[in-house]
Amino acid sequence: GGVAYAHIHVGFEVILYIVEGKVRHEFGPGLKQVIENEAGDFIYIKPGVPHEVFNMSDTEPVVAFVARSSADEWDNIIPYDRNQSK
């Protein structure tokens, strides 16, 4: 499946509602915390939390509604190196 490589949202929140599919989120310092979400789940991502998201299927897409607290979010997403220490 696809992956949204490790990154951080600077100064804005994100809420996702999974409509179809299953994802695995690795998050927090070093991306050491893991949670799986599937259709019907809400996901809340606080500003400044490093995270990486994986589609758990090689054949099925993930469909989600996404709400962000900032209209200029693409200017405020920075890459995150899972090996950096915090």
C-alpha positions as CSV (number, residue, x, y, z in Angstrom):
1,G,0.0,0.0,0.0
2,G,0.9,3.7,-0.2
3,V,2.5,5.8,2.5
4,A,2.4,9.4,3.6
5,Y,6.0,9.7,4.7
6,A,6.9,11.0,8.1
7,H,6.0,14.6,8.6
8,I,4.8,17.2,11.1
9,H,2.0,19.7,10.9
10,V,3.2,23.0,12.2
11,G,0.5,25.1,13.9
12,F,-2.6,23.3,12.7
13,E,-4.8,20.4,13.6
14,V,-6.1,17.6,11.3
15,I,-9.2,15.4,11.7
16,L,-9.7,12.5,9.4
17,Y,-12.8,10.2,9.0
18,I,-11.9,6.9,7.3
19,V,-14.7,6.0,4.8
20,E,-13.0,2.9,3.3
21,G,-9.8,0.9,3.9
22,K,-7.4,0.4,6.8
23,V,-4.4,2.5,7.8
24,R,-1.6,2.2,10.3
25,H,-0.3,5.4,12.0
26,E,3.2,5.5,13.5
27,F,3.5,8.7,15.6
28,G,5.2,10.5,18.4
29,P,9.0,10.9,19.0
30,G,10.8,8.3,16.9
31,L,7.4,7.2,15.5
32,K,7.3,4.5,18.2
33,Q,3.6,4.6,19.0
34,V,1.4,2.7,16.6
35,I,-2.4,2.6,16.0
36,E,-4.5,1.0,13.3
37,N,-7.7,2.6,12.0
38,E,-10.4,1.4,9.6
39,A,-13.6,2.5,8.0
40,G,-15.8,4.4,10.6
41,D,-12.9,5.7,12.7
42,F,-12.0,9.3,13.4
43,I,-8.3,10.3,13.7
44,Y,-7.2,13.5,15.4
45,I,-3.6,14.7,14.8
46,K,-2.4,17.5,17.1
47,P,0.0,20.2,15.8
48,G,3.6,19.3,16.1
49,V,3.2,15.5,16.4
50,P,5.4,13.6,14.0
51,H,3.5,10.9,12.2
52,E,3.7,8.5,9.2
53,V,0.6,6.8,7.7
54,F,0.5,3.5,5.8
55,N,-2.3,2.0,3.7
56,M,-2.4,-1.6,5.0
57,S,-3.6,-3.0,1.7
58,D,-1.7,-3.5,-1.5
59,T,-4.9,-3.7,-3.5
60,E,-7.6,-1.5,-1.8
61,P,-7.5,2.3,-1.6
62,V,-8.0,4.3,1.6
63,V,-10.8,6.9,1.3
64,A,-11.1,9.6,4.0
65,F,-12.6,13.0,4.7
66,V,-10.0,15.4,5.9
67,A,-10.6,18.6,7.9
68,R,-7.8,21.0,8.7
69,S,-7.7,24.0,11.0
70,S,-5.7,26.1,8.5
71,A,-6.3,26.9,4.9
72,D,-2.5,27.2,4.2
73,E,-1.6,23.8,5.7
74,W,0.7,22.8,2.7
75,D,3.0,25.6,3.7
76,N,3.3,24.3,7.2
77,I,4.1,20.6,6.7
78,I,7.7,19.6,7.3
79,P,9.4,16.3,6.8
80,Y,10.4,14.3,9.9
81,D,13.3,11.9,10.3
82,R,12.2,9.0,12.5
83,N,15.8,8.6,13.7
84,Q,16.1,12.1,15.1
85,S,15.9,12.4,18.9
86,K,13.5,14.7,20.7
